[in-house]
Amino acid sequence: MTPRITLVRGDITRESADAIVNAANSSLLGGGGVDGAIHRRGGPAILAECRRLRASRYPEGLPTGRAVATTAGDLDARWVIHTVGPRFSRRDDRSELLASCYRESLRVADELGARTVAFPAVSAGVYGWPMDDVARIAVETVRSARTSVEEARFVLFDEGAHEAFTARLG
Ligand code: AR6
């Protein structure tokens, strides 16, 4: 099955969904942007679980393009799925790694039994990707996914991001 794609403009930490995807970094120990917002609003339980995952499964950090789930703490969700987007590079094409973030997040969501998943525009902030490229890769990847997730909701922080995703959905 392919998920129904929905778009919302807003703050992903205010969303209600089975799983909320975090645009993390490989340390899994927090940062700015969505990552900072999720840890702030979600509370310390998320970071505590991230620390345990680092120690047990990812001593060298979560590789770029991969995803892993934790509890969602005080967020209105059951899980946070942390994924590590690639940094934008003009020299090499890292689209496959960005697609992998969306694919792997859906795979983890399937393992958890999540039916609704909220995604931010992974890599479109600190990691520097042009929003149009992120929108294209995100929409194409979710559209071609085979998953039991019923709704993939893109939660876009600003009007430009919302427009870029709207244009892609056509
Ligand atoms: N809800 C929805 N979208 C948001 C929110 C929010 N609360 N806050 C920001 N955005 P970024 P990246 C948008 O920088 O590019 C962190 O420090 C933002 O406008 O959060 O993958 C991590 O720890 C942008 O469109 O993630 C990593 O070190 C998009 O979310 C690094 O940044 C992604 O921006 C990851 O960078």
Backbone and ligand atoms as CSV (ligand in chain L), in Angstrom:
chain,resi,resn,atom,element,x,y,z
A,1,MET,N,N,0.847,-1.201,0.000
A,1,MET,CA,C,0.000,0.000,0.000
A,1,MET,C,C,0.879,1.247,0.000
A,2,THR,N,N,0.375,2.296,-0.607
A,2,THR,CA,C,1.097,3.575,-0.552
A,2,THR,C,C,0.351,4.501,0.392
A,3,PRO,N,N,1.074,5.228,1.227
A,3,PRO,CA,C,0.366,6.098,2.162
A,3,PRO,C,C,-0.320,7.275,1.469
A,4,ARG,N,N,-1.389,7.725,2.080
A,4,ARG,CA,C,-2.007,8.978,1.663
A,4,ARG,C,C,-1.072,10.092,2.127
A,5,ILE,N,N,-0.819,11.048,1.249
A,5,ILE,CA,C,0.086,12.135,1.632
A,5,ILE,C,C,-0.737,13.366,1.990
A,6,THR,N,N,-0.457,13.930,3.158
A,6,THR,CA,C,-1.125,15.171,3.535
A,6,THR,C,C,-0.061,16.215,3.873
A,7,LEU,N,N,-0.433,17.476,3.739
A,7,LEU,CA,C,0.489,18.585,4.022
A,7,LEU,C,C,-0.128,19.495,5.069
A,8,VAL,N,N,0.678,19.918,6.006
A,8,VAL,CA,C,0.224,20.888,6.998
A,8,VAL,C,C,1.334,21.914,7.162
A,9,ARG,N,N,0.941,23.150,7.362
A,9,ARG,CA,C,1.939,24.135,7.730
A,9,ARG,C,C,1.922,24.269,9.245
A,10,GLY,N,N,3.085,24.175,9.886
A,10,GLY,CA,C,3.102,24.330,11.334
A,10,GLY,C,C,4.313,23.715,12.000
A,11,ASP,N,N,4.171,23.578,13.312
A,11,ASP,CA,C,5.240,23.084,14.168
A,11,ASP,C,C,4.996,21.596,14.420
A,12,ILE,N,N,5.924,20.772,14.035
A,12,ILE,CA,C,5.714,19.314,14.119
A,12,ILE,C,C,5.548,18.842,15.569
A,13,THR,N,N,6.082,19.600,16.517
A,13,THR,CA,C,5.963,19.185,17.929
A,13,THR,C,C,4.534,19.369,18.449
A,14,ARG,N,N,3.686,20.034,17.652
A,14,ARG,CA,C,2.270,20.220,18.040
A,14,ARG,C,C,1.368,19.196,17.377
A,15,GLU,N,N,1.943,18.351,16.553
A,15,GLU,CA,C,1.133,17.380,15.816
A,15,GLU,C,C,0.782,16.184,16.674
A,16,SER,N,N,-0.334,15.586,16.323
A,16,SER,CA,C,-0.738,14.333,16.929
A,16,SER,C,C,-0.613,13.267,15.840
A,17,ALA,N,N,0.210,12.262,16.094
A,17,ALA,CA,C,0.435,11.200,15.108
A,17,ALA,C,C,0.967,9.979,15.848
A,18,ASP,N,N,0.930,8.827,15.207
A,18,ASP,CA,C,1.537,7.660,15.864
A,18,ASP,C,C,3.042,7.887,16.024
A,19,ALA,N,N,3.657,8.392,14.974
A,19,ALA,CA,C,5.101,8.637,15.034
A,19,ALA,C,C,5.429,9.995,14.429
A,20,ILE,N,N,6.386,10.661,15.056
A,20,ILE,CA,C,6.887,11.946,14.565
A,20,ILE,C,C,8.354,11.754,14.206
A,21,VAL,N,N,8.705,12.143,12.990
A,21,VAL,CA,C,10.089,11.965,12.544
A,21,VAL,C,C,10.918,13.180,12.945
A,22,ASN,N,N,12.106,12.904,13.441
A,22,ASN,CA,C,13.041,13.948,13.846
A,22,ASN,C,C,14.194,14.017,12.862
A,23,ALA,N,N,14.521,15.237,12.409
A,23,ALA,CA,C,15.709,15.451,11.578
A,23,ALA,C,C,16.903,15.604,12.521
A,24,ALA,N,N,17.452,14.463,12.904
A,24,ALA,CA,C,18.494,14.431,13.933
A,24,ALA,C,C,19.889,14.552,13.310
A,25,ASN,N,N,20.898,14.392,14.143
A,25,ASN,CA,C,22.267,14.206,13.635
A,25,ASN,C,C,22.763,12.880,14.179
A,26,SER,N,N,23.902,12.416,13.679
A,26,SER,CA,C,24.280,11.035,13.995
A,26,SER,C,C,24.601,10.833,15.470
A,27,SER,N,N,24.851,11.904,16.212
A,27,SER,CA,C,25.118,11.737,17.651
A,27,SER,C,C,23.871,11.281,18.400
A,28,LEU,N,N,22.712,11.590,17.870
A,28,LEU,CA,C,21.414,11.313,18.516
A,28,LEU,C,C,21.264,12.072,19.840
A,29,LEU,N,N,22.106,13.037,20.065
A,29,LEU,CA,C,22.074,13.704,21.371
A,29,LEU,C,C,21.475,15.102,21.313
A,30,GLY,N,N,20.766,15.389,20.243
A,30,GLY,CA,C,20.072,16.667,20.146
A,30,GLY,C,C,20.845,17.690,19.341
A,31,GLY,N,N,20.188,18.827,19.117
A,31,GLY,CA,C,20.787,19.888,18.304
A,31,GLY,C,C,19.805,21.024,18.188
A,32,GLY,N,N,19.860,21.747,17.070
A,32,GLY,CA,C,18.937,22.869,16.858
A,32,GLY,C,C,17.755,22.430,16.018
A,33,GLY,N,N,17.093,23.393,15.376
A,33,GLY,CA,C,16.004,23.106,14.437
A,33,GLY,C,C,14.927,22.210,15.024
A,34,VAL,N,N,14.410,21.303,14.201
A,34,VAL,CA,C,13.357,20.386,14.642
A,34,VAL,C,C,13.852,19.535,15.810
A,35,ASP,N,N,15.075,19.108,15.724
A,35,ASP,CA,C,15.680,18.256,16.748
A,35,ASP,C,C,15.592,18.934,18.120
A,36,GLY,N,N,16.026,20.188,18.180
A,36,GLY,CA,C,15.964,20.940,19.437
A,36,GLY,C,C,14.530,21.067,19.918
A,37,ALA,N,N,13.631,21.362,18.985
A,37,ALA,CA,C,12.223,21.576,19.347
A,37,ALA,C,C,11.608,20.283,19.897
A,38,ILE,N,N,11.918,19.160,19.262
A,38,ILE,CA,C,11.361,17.871,19.703
A,38,ILE,C,C,11.864,17.521,21.101
A,39,HIS,N,N,13.137,17.698,21.338
A,39,HIS,CA,C,13.669,17.389,22.670
A,39,HIS,C,C,13.137,18.364,23.726
A,40,ARG,N,N,12.978,19.611,23.345
A,40,ARG,CA,C,12.445,20.596,24.308
A,40,ARG,C,C,11.023,20.253,24.722
A,41,ARG,N,N,10.194,20.057,23.714
A,41,ARG,CA,C,8.789,19.806,24.036
A,41,ARG,C,C,8.547,18.364,24.508
A,42,GLY,N,N,9.347,17.438,24.016
A,42,GLY,CA,C,9.156,16.025,24.370
A,42,GLY,C,C,9.688,15.666,25.744
A,43,GLY,N,N,10.597,16.487,26.254
A,43,GLY,CA,C,11.129,16.230,27.593
A,43,GLY,C,C,12.285,15.243,27.604
A,44,PRO,N,N,12.840,15.001,28.800
A,44,PRO,CA,C,14.101,14.267,28.937
A,44,PRO,C,C,14.033,12.769,28.623
A,45,ALA,N,N,12.824,12.199,28.578
A,45,ALA,CA,C,12.728,10.750,28.319
A,45,ALA,C,C,13.308,10.403,26.940
A,46,ILE,N,N,13.132,11.302,25.987
A,46,ILE,CA,C,13.610,11.019,24.618
A,46,ILE,C,C,15.141,10.981,24.609
A,47,LEU,N,N,15.741,11.967,25.232
A,47,LEU,CA,C,17.209,12.016,25.257
A,47,LEU,C,C,17.776,10.827,26.026
A,48,ALA,N,N,17.120,10.456,27.102
A,48,ALA,CA,C,17.603,9.315,27.888
A,48,ALA,C,C,17.615,8.057,27.016
A,49,GLU,N,N,16.578,7.888,26.204
A,49,GLU,CA,C,16.542,6.701,25.355
A,49,GLU,C,C,17.553,6.798,24.210
A,50,CYS,N,N,17.735,8.004,23.709
A,50,CYS,CA,C,18.759,8.197,22.674
A,50,CYS,C,C,20.141,7.825,23.218
A,51,ARG,N,N,20.413,8.227,24.440
A,51,ARG,CA,C,21.717,7.894,25.047
A,51,ARG,C,C,21.897,6.389,25.157
A,52,ARG,N,N,20.820,5.709,25.520
A,52,ARG,CA,C,20.913,4.243,25.641
A,52,ARG,C,C,21.154,3.606,24.276
A,53,LEU,N,N,20.483,4.150,23.253
A,53,LEU,CA,C,20.689,3.606,21.901
A,53,LEU,C,C,22.116,3.829,21.431
A,54,ARG,N,N,22.635,5.017,21.736
A,54,ARG,CA,C,24.037,5.288,21.375
A,54,ARG,C,C,24.944,4.256,22.016
A,55,ALA,N,N,24.753,4.020,23.300
A,55,ALA,CA,C,25.636,3.126,24.041
A,55,ALA,C,C,25.488,1.678,23.568
A,56,SER,N,N,24.241,1.268,23.279
A,56,SER,CA,C,24.035,-0.151,22.986
A,56,SER,C,C,24.189,-0.477,21.506
A,57,ARG,N,N,23.575,0.319,20.641
A,57,ARG,CA,C,23.537,-0.080,19.221
A,57,ARG,C,C,24.377,0.779,18.298
A,58,TYR,N,N,24.579,2.035,18.670
A,58,TYR,CA,C,25.270,2.938,17.742
A,58,TYR,C,C,26.405,3.693,18.428
A,59,PRO,N,N,27.409,2.981,18.916
A,59,PRO,CA,C,28.500,3.665,19.618
A,59,PRO,C,C,29.209,4.693,18.729
A,60,GLU,N,N,29.159,4.472,17.419
A,60,GLU,CA,C,29.792,5.451,16.526
A,60,GLU,C,C,28.787,6.409,15.905
A,61,GLY,N,N,27.581,6.383,16.408
A,61,GLY,CA,C,26.558,7.279,15.887
A,61,GLY,C,C,25.669,6.578,14.873
A,62,LEU,N,N,24.479,7.134,14.665
A,62,LEU,CA,C,23.555,6.579,13.673
A,62,LEU,C,C,24.012,7.061,12.297
A,63,PRO,N,N,24.254,6.114,11.373
A,63,PRO,CA,C,24.734,6.538,10.048
A,63,PRO,C,C,23.708,7.400,9.285
A,64,THR,N,N,24.197,8.251,8.440
A,64,THR,CA,C,23.346,9.068,7.569
A,64,THR,C,C,22.438,8.160,6.731
A,65,GLY,N,N,21.170,8.546,6.641
A,65,GLY,CA,C,20.217,7.775,5.838
A,65,GLY,C,C,19.488,6.695,6.615
A,66,ARG,N,N,19.889,6.496,7.873
A,66,ARG,CA,C,19.235,5.463,8.694
A,66,ARG,C,C,18.215,6.099,9.631
A,67,ALA,N,N,17.422,5.250,10.302
A,67,ALA,CA,C,16.394,5.744,11.224
A,67,ALA,C,C,16.256,4.799,12.398
A,68,VAL,N,N,15.930,5.354,13.551
A,68,VAL,CA,C,15.734,4.545,14.751
A,68,VAL,C,C,14.667,5.212,15.619
A,69,ALA,N,N,13.900,4.400,16.334
A,69,ALA,CA,C,12.779,4.951,17.107
A,69,ALA,C,C,13.064,4.995,18.599
A,70,THR,N,N,12.475,5.989,19.246
A,70,THR,CA,C,12.437,6.057,20.713
A,70,THR,C,C,11.000,6.370,21.119
A,71,THR,N,N,10.796,6.393,22.416
A,71,THR,CA,C,9.552,6.896,22.978
A,71,THR,C,C,9.376,8.365,22.524
A,72,ALA,N,N,8.138,8.878,22.675
A,72,ALA,CA,C,7.899,10.277,22.280
A,72,ALA,C,C,7.759,11.195,23.492
A,73,GLY,N,N,8.053,10.686,24.680
A,73,GLY,CA,C,8.002,11.537,25.870
A,73,GLY,C,C,6.654,12.225,26.010
A,74,ASP,N,N,6.695,13.544,26.150
A,74,ASP,CA,C,5.465,14.314,26.368
A,74,ASP,C,C,4.786,14.748,25.061
A,75,LEU,N,N,5.318,14.328,23.924
A,75,LEU,CA,C,4.675,14.700,22.647
A,75,LEU,C,C,3.392,13.896,22.468
A,76,ASP,N,N,2.527,14.401,21.603
A,76,ASP,CA,C,1.263,13.710,21.351
A,76,ASP,C,C,1.473,12.645,20.269
A,77,ALA,N,N,2.295,11.669,20.605
A,77,ALA,CA,C,2.678,10.618,19.662
A,77,ALA,C,C,3.155,9.428,20.485
A,78,ARG,N,N,3.248,8.289,19.843
A,78,ARG,CA,C,3.767,7.120,20.579
A,78,ARG,C,C,5.272,7.001,20.417
A,79,TRP,N,N,5.756,7.393,19.246
A,79,TRP,CA,C,7.194,7.248,18.986
A,79,TRP,C,C,7.751,8.475,18.279
A,80,VAL,N,N,9.037,8.680,18.499
A,80,VAL,CA,C,9.806,9.593,17.646
A,80,VAL,C,C,10.753,8.717,16.829
A,81,ILE,N,N,10.751,8.936,15.538
A,81,ILE,CA,C,11.683,8.208,14.669
A,81,ILE,C,C,12.787,9.188,14.274
A,82,HIS,N,N,13.990,8.917,14.725
A,82,HIS,CA,C,15.115,9.814,14.476
A,82,HIS,C,C,15.810,9.373,13.195
A,83,THR,N,N,15.978,10.289,12.281
A,83,THR,CA,C,16.715,9.955,11.061
A,83,THR,C,C,17.778,11.015,10.829
A,84,VAL,N,N,18.846,10.620,10.159
A,84,VAL,CA,C,19.969,11.542,9.935
A,84,VAL,C,C,20.056,11.864,8.454
A,85,GLY,N,N,19.697,13.089,8.103
A,85,GLY,CA,C,19.774,13.513,6.710
A,85,GLY,C,C,21.214,13.812,6.317
A,86,PRO,N,N,21.480,13.779,5.000
A,86,PRO,CA,C,22.811,14.178,4.521
A,86,PRO,C,C,22.918,15.702,4.474
A,87,ARG,N,N,24.128,16.203,4.648
A,87,ARG,CA,C,24.373,17.633,4.401
A,87,ARG,C,C,24.339,17.851,2.896
A,88,PHE,N,N,23.858,19.001,2.477
A,88,PHE,CA,C,23.845,19.311,1.038
A,88,PHE,C,C,25.264,19.501,0.532
A,89,SER,N,N,25.521,18.966,-0.675
A,89,SER,CA,C,26.828,19.165,-1.303
A,89,SER,C,C,26.623,19.483,-2.772
A,90,ARG,N,N,27.328,20.491,-3.266
A,90,ARG,CA,C,27.256,20.791,-4.709
A,90,ARG,C,C,28.100,19.817,-5.508
A,91,ARG,N,N,29.041,19.197,-4.827
A,91,ARG,CA,C,29.992,18.331,-5.544
A,91,ARG,C,C,29.446,16.928,-5.767
A,92,ASP,N,N,28.842,16.344,-4.743
A,92,ASP,CA,C,28.309,15.003,-4.993
A,92,ASP,C,C,26.811,14.922,-4.699
A,93,ASP,N,N,26.187,14.037,-5.454
A,93,ASP,CA,C,24.739,13.889,-5.376
A,93,ASP,C,C,24.387,12.957,-4.213
A,94,ARG,N,N,23.792,13.512,-3.190
A,94,ARG,CA,C,23.444,12.715,-2.006
A,94,ARG,C,C,21.937,12.448,-1.916
A,95,SER,N,N,21.269,12.539,-3.073
A,95,SER,CA,C,19.812,12.353,-3.089
A,95,SER,C,C,19.413,10.993,-2.539
A,96,GLU,N,N,20.210,9.984,-2.869
A,96,GLU,CA,C,19.847,8.623,-2.443
A,96,GLU,C,C,19.843,8.523,-0.912
A,97,LEU,N,N,20.771,9.223,-0.279
A,97,LEU,CA,C,20.812,9.201,1.189
A,97,LEU,C,C,19.592,9.912,1.778
A,98,LEU,N,N,19.180,10.997,1.114
A,98,LEU,CA,C,18.002,11.697,1.615
A,98,LEU,C,C,16.751,10.830,1.400
A,99,ALA,N,N,16.651,10.197,0.239
A,99,ALA,CA,C,15.519,9.285,-0.009
A,99,ALA,C,C,15.511,8.183,1.046
A,100,SER,N,N,16.700,7.709,1.377
A,100,SER,CA,C,16.825,6.643,2.368
A,100,SER,C,C,16.248,7.054,3.727
A,101,CYS,N,N,16.392,8.319,4.091
A,101,CYS,CA,C,15.822,8.791,5.370
A,101,CYS,C,C,14.321,8.558,5.401
A,102,TYR,N,N,13.659,8.903,4.307
A,102,TYR,CA,C,12.198,8.740,4.252
A,102,TYR,C,C,11.825,7.262,4.198
A,103,ARG,N,N,12.558,6.506,3.382
A,103,ARG,CA,C,12.275,5.070,3.254
A,103,ARG,C,C,12.500,4.338,4.577
A,104,GLU,N,N,13.628,4.607,5.194
A,104,GLU,CA,C,13.966,3.934,6.459
A,104,GLU,C,C,13.001,4.339,7.574
A,105,SER,N,N,12.591,5.601,7.575
A,105,SER,CA,C,11.622,6.031,8.591
A,105,SER,C,C,10.319,5.267,8.427
A,106,LEU,N,N,9.896,5.063,7.195
A,106,LEU,CA,C,8.668,4.298,6.956
A,106,LEU,C,C,8.858,2.833,7.337
A,107,ARG,N,N,10.049,2.320,7.082
A,107,ARG,CA,C,10.328,0.919,7.454
A,107,ARG,C,C,10.248,0.757,8.979
A,108,VAL,N,N,10.853,1.670,9.704
A,108,VAL,CA,C,10.794,1.627,11.168
A,108,VAL,C,C,9.342,1.799,11.624
A,109,ALA,N,N,8.614,2.697,10.985
A,109,ALA,CA,C,7.199,2.900,11.326
A,109,ALA,C,C,6.425,1.593,11.137
A,110,ASP,N,N,6.721,0.880,10.072
A,110,ASP,CA,C,6.066,-0.415,9.837
A,110,ASP,C,C,6.383,-1.394,10.950
A,111,GLU,N,N,7.637,-1.442,11.335
A,111,GLU,CA,C,8.027,-2.361,12.424
A,111,GLU,C,C,7.258,-2.052,13.706
A,112,LEU,N,N,7.019,-0.763,13.926
A,112,LEU,CA,C,6.326,-0.352,15.146
A,112,LEU,C,C,4.815,-0.550,15.044
A,113,GLY,N,N,4.325,-0.623,13.820
A,113,GLY,CA,C,2.875,-0.666,13.614
A,113,GLY,C,C,2.250,0.713,13.573
A,114,ALA,N,N,3.046,1.741,13.289
A,114,ALA,CA,C,2.525,3.113,13.204
A,114,ALA,C,C,1.725,3.283,11.914
A,115,ARG,N,N,0.591,3.927,12.022
A,115,ARG,CA,C,-0.260,4.144,10.841
A,115,ARG,C,C,-0.199,5.584,10.341
A,116,THR,N,N,0.063,6.516,11.252
A,116,THR,CA,C,0.201,7.917,10.836
A,116,THR,C,C,1.590,8.399,11.228
A,117,VAL,N,N,2.275,8.984,10.260
A,117,VAL,CA,C,3.645,9.425,10.500
A,117,VAL,C,C,3.788,10.870,10.023
A,118,ALA,N,N,4.286,11.724,10.921
A,118,ALA,CA,C,4.512,13.135,10.565
A,118,ALA,C,C,5.995,13.348,10.273
A,119,PHE,N,N,6.271,13.948,9.116
A,119,PHE,CA,C,7.653,14.189,8.686
A,119,PHE,C,C,7.947,15.682,8.591
A,120,PRO,N,N,9.133,16.111,9.020
A,120,PRO,CA,C,9.577,17.458,8.667
A,120,PRO,C,C,10.306,17.387,7.317
A,121,ALA,N,N,10.743,18.535,6.831
A,121,ALA,CA,C,11.537,18.566,5.595
A,121,ALA,C,C,12.996,18.291,5.979
A,122,VAL,N,N,13.313,16.995,6.072
A,122,VAL,CA,C,14.644,16.568,6.529
A,122,VAL,C,C,15.731,17.183,5.631
A,123,SER,N,N,16.757,17.721,6.239
A,123,SER,CA,C,17.942,18.291,5.577
A,123,SER,C,C,17.711,19.676,4.955
A,124,ALA,N,N,16.500,20.220,5.096
A,124,ALA,CA,C,16.217,21.507,4.437
A,124,ALA,C,C,16.592,22.719,5.298
A,125,GLY,N,N,17.105,22.484,6.500
A,125,GLY,CA,C,17.460,23.602,7.382
A,125,GLY,C,C,18.959,23.717,7.521
A,126,VAL,N,N,19.458,23.361,8.687
A,126,VAL,CA,C,20.900,23.438,8.975
A,126,VAL,C,C,21.716,22.683,7.917
A,127,TYR,N,N,21.191,21.587,7.411
A,127,TYR,CA,C,21.948,20.777,6.454
A,127,TYR,C,C,21.904,21.308,5.024
A,128,GLY,N,N,21.165,22.392,4.810
A,128,GLY,CA,C,21.385,23.224,3.626
A,128,GLY,C,C,20.781,22.822,2.298
A,129,TRP,N,N,19.876,21.857,2.264
A,129,TRP,CA,C,19.311,21.460,0.965
A,129,TRP,C,C,18.296,22.477,0.471
A,130,PRO,N,N,18.270,22.694,-0.860
A,130,PRO,CA,C,17.204,23.517,-1.433
A,130,PRO,C,C,15.848,22.847,-1.179
A,131,MET,N,N,14.871,23.637,-0.766
A,131,MET,CA,C,13.567,23.074,-0.390
A,131,MET,C,C,12.914,22.312,-1.547
A,132,ASP,N,N,13.091,22.820,-2.786
A,132,ASP,CA,C,12.453,22.130,-3.920
A,132,ASP,C,C,12.987,20.706,-4.072
A,133,ASP,N,N,14.275,20.529,-3.857
A,133,ASP,CA,C,14.868,19.184,-3.976
A,133,ASP,C,C,14.354,18.278,-2.867
A,134,VAL,N,N,14.269,18.827,-1.658
A,134,VAL,CA,C,13.770,18.027,-0.540
A,134,VAL,C,C,12.322,17.607,-0.822
A,135,ALA,N,N,11.517,18.554,-1.298
A,135,ALA,CA,C,10.109,18.245,-1.583
A,135,ALA,C,C,10.018,17.151,-2.650
A,136,ARG,N,N,10.799,17.266,-3.703
A,136,ARG,CA,C,10.755,16.268,-4.790
A,136,ARG,C,C,11.136,14.887,-4.265
A,137,ILE,N,N,12.255,14.824,-3.558
A,137,ILE,CA,C,12.751,13.527,-3.074
A,137,ILE,C,C,11.789,12.934,-2.042
A,138,ALA,N,N,11.300,13.773,-1.141
A,138,ALA,CA,C,10.394,13.288,-0.087
A,138,ALA,C,C,9.114,12.728,-0.710
A,139,VAL,N,N,8.520,13.487,-1.615
A,139,VAL,CA,C,7.241,13.055,-2.207
A,139,VAL,C,C,7.441,11.812,-3.076
A,140,GLU,N,N,8.485,11.809,-3.902
A,140,GLU,CA,C,8.740,10.631,-4.762
A,140,GLU,C,C,8.966,9.380,-3.920
A,141,THR,N,N,9.741,9.532,-2.867
A,141,THR,CA,C,10.094,8.360,-2.060
A,141,THR,C,C,8.867,7.809,-1.335
A,142,VAL,N,N,8.083,8.693,-0.763
A,142,VAL,CA,C,6.900,8.223,-0.043
A,142,VAL,C,C,5.892,7.624,-1.026
A,143,ARG,N,N,5.781,8.255,-2.206
A,143,ARG,CA,C,4.834,7.734,-3.203
A,143,ARG,C,C,5.206,6.352,-3.701
A,144,SER,N,N,6.478,6.042,-3.710
A,144,SER,CA,C,6.874,4.736,-4.248
A,144,SER,C,C,7.097,3.706,-3.137
A,145,ALA,N,N,6.804,4.090,-1.893
A,145,ALA,CA,C,7.055,3.164,-0.776
A,145,ALA,C,C,5.972,2.102,-0.686
A,146,ARG,N,N,6.387,0.922,-0.310
A,146,ARG,CA,C,5.426,-0.148,0.019
A,146,ARG,C,C,5.439,-0.264,1.536
A,147,THR,N,N,4.342,0.118,2.142
A,147,THR,CA,C,4.309,0.240,3.594
A,147,THR,C,C,2.882,0.081,4.089
A,148,SER,N,N,2.748,-0.219,5.361
A,148,SER,CA,C,1.415,-0.263,5.968
A,148,SER,C,C,1.025,1.076,6.569
A,149,VAL,N,N,1.920,2.058,6.494
A,149,VAL,CA,C,1.587,3.396,6.985
A,149,VAL,C,C,0.459,3.947,6.110
A,150,GLU,N,N,-0.571,4.472,6.760
A,150,GLU,CA,C,-1.738,4.942,6.004
A,150,GLU,C,C,-1.649,6.413,5.649
A,151,GLU,N,N,-1.047,7.188,6.537
A,151,GLU,CA,C,-0.912,8.623,6.258
A,151,GLU,C,C,0.513,9.079,6.511
A,152,ALA,N,N,1.109,9.689,5.498
A,152,ALA,CA,C,2.399,10.368,5.662
A,152,ALA,C,C,2.092,11.856,5.617
A,153,ARG,N,N,2.297,12.518,6.733
A,153,ARG,CA,C,1.948,13.936,6.825
A,153,ARG,C,C,3.225,14.773,6.842
A,154,PHE,N,N,3.380,15.618,5.846
A,154,PHE,CA,C,4.540,16.519,5.843
A,154,PHE,C,C,4.147,17.774,6.605
A,155,VAL,N,N,4.923,18.079,7.629
A,155,VAL,CA,C,4.627,19.246,8.456
A,155,VAL,C,C,5.678,20.306,8.152
A,156,LEU,N,N,5.233,21.344,7.460
A,156,LEU,CA,C,6.155,22.339,6.923
A,156,LEU,C,C,6.093,23.617,7.756
A,157,PHE,N,N,7.278,24.071,8.096
A,157,PHE,CA,C,7.396,25.138,9.084
A,157,PHE,C,C,7.035,26.504,8.526
A,158,ASP,N,N,7.311,26.728,7.263
A,158,ASP,CA,C,7.040,28.066,6.721
A,158,ASP,C,C,6.343,27.978,5.370
A,159,GLU,N,N,5.906,29.132,4.908
A,159,GLU,CA,C,5.100,29.173,3.692
A,159,GLU,C,C,5.882,28.657,2.479
A,160,GLY,N,N,7.165,29.005,2.402
A,160,GLY,CA,C,7.985,28.556,1.261
A,160,GLY,C,C,8.033,27.034,1.187
A,161,ALA,N,N,8.214,26.412,2.321
A,161,ALA,CA,C,8.275,24.946,2.368
A,161,ALA,C,C,6.922,24.356,1.980
A,162,HIS,N,N,5.879,24.959,2.487
A,162,HIS,CA,C,4.534,24.465,2.184
A,162,HIS,C,C,4.257,24.585,0.686
A,163,GLU,N,N,4.673,25.682,0.099
A,163,GLU,CA,C,4.472,25.870,-1.352
A,163,GLU,C,C,5.268,24.854,-2.162
A,164,ALA,N,N,6.497,24.609,-1.753
A,164,ALA,CA,C,7.341,23.663,-2.495
A,164,ALA,C,C,6.716,22.262,-2.479
A,165,PHE,N,N,6.198,21.852,-1.353
A,165,PHE,CA,C,5.573,20.526,-1.264
A,165,PHE,C,C,4.240,20.499,-2.010
A,166,THR,N,N,3.492,21.575,-1.919
A,166,THR,CA,C,2.210,21.640,-2.636
A,166,THR,C,C,2.458,21.499,-4.142
A,167,ALA,N,N,3.480,22.198,-4.640
A,167,ALA,CA,C,3.789,22.146,-6.068
A,167,ALA,C,C,4.150,20.716,-6.486
A,168,ARG,N,N,4.852,20.005,-5.638
A,168,ARG,CA,C,5.268,18.631,-5.953
A,168,ARG,C,C,4.106,17.659,-5.965
A,169,LEU,N,N,3.150,17.921,-5.118
A,169,LEU,CA,C,2.031,16.981,-5.047
A,169,LEU,C,C,1.115,17.106,-6.247
A,170,GLY,N,N,1.143,18.312,-6.840
A,170,GLY,CA,C,0.400,18.570,-8.080
A,170,GLY,C,C,-1.070,18.382,-7.973
L,1,AR6,N1,N,8.403,21.830,13.031
L,1,AR6,C1,C,8.487,21.580,11.707
L,1,AR6,N2,N,9.551,21.941,10.962
L,1,AR6,C2,C,10.557,22.598,11.580
L,1,AR6,C3,C,10.549,22.896,12.967
L,1,AR6,C4,C,9.412,22.476,13.699
L,1,AR6,N3,N,9.304,22.705,15.013
L,1,AR6,N4,N,11.710,23.552,13.272
L,1,AR6,C5,C,12.396,23.671,12.120
L,1,AR6,N5,N,11.713,23.116,11.098
L,1,AR6,P1,P,16.572,21.385,10.542
L,1,AR6,P2,P,18.297,19.517,9.028
L,1,AR6,C6,C,12.074,22.984,9.675
L,1,AR6,O1,O,17.655,22.393,10.586
L,1,AR6,O2,O,18.438,20.494,7.924
L,1,AR6,C7,C,19.886,20.051,13.933
L,1,AR6,O3,O,20.765,20.810,14.697
L,1,AR6,C8,C,13.166,23.874,9.160
L,1,AR6,O4,O,12.623,25.158,8.823
L,1,AR6,O5,O,15.796,21.142,11.779
L,1,AR6,O6,O,18.010,18.085,8.708
L,1,AR6,C9,C,20.179,18.546,14.043
L,1,AR6,O7,O,20.653,18.194,15.324
L,1,AR6,C10,C,13.614,23.104,7.926
L,1,AR6,O8,O,12.740,23.352,6.836
L,1,AR6,O9,O,17.146,19.914,10.104
L,1,AR6,C11,C,21.218,18.352,12.991
L,1,AR6,O10,O,22.504,18.675,13.474
L,1,AR6,C12,C,13.433,21.635,8.335
L,1,AR6,O11,O,12.573,21.679,9.474
L,1,AR6,C13,C,20.820,19.321,11.910
L,1,AR6,O12,O,20.094,20.365,12.565
L,1,AR6,C14,C,14.718,20.913,8.702
L,1,AR6,O13,O,15.603,21.801,9.364
L,1,AR6,C15,C,19.891,18.688,10.905
L,1,AR6,O14,O,19.626,19.618,9.888
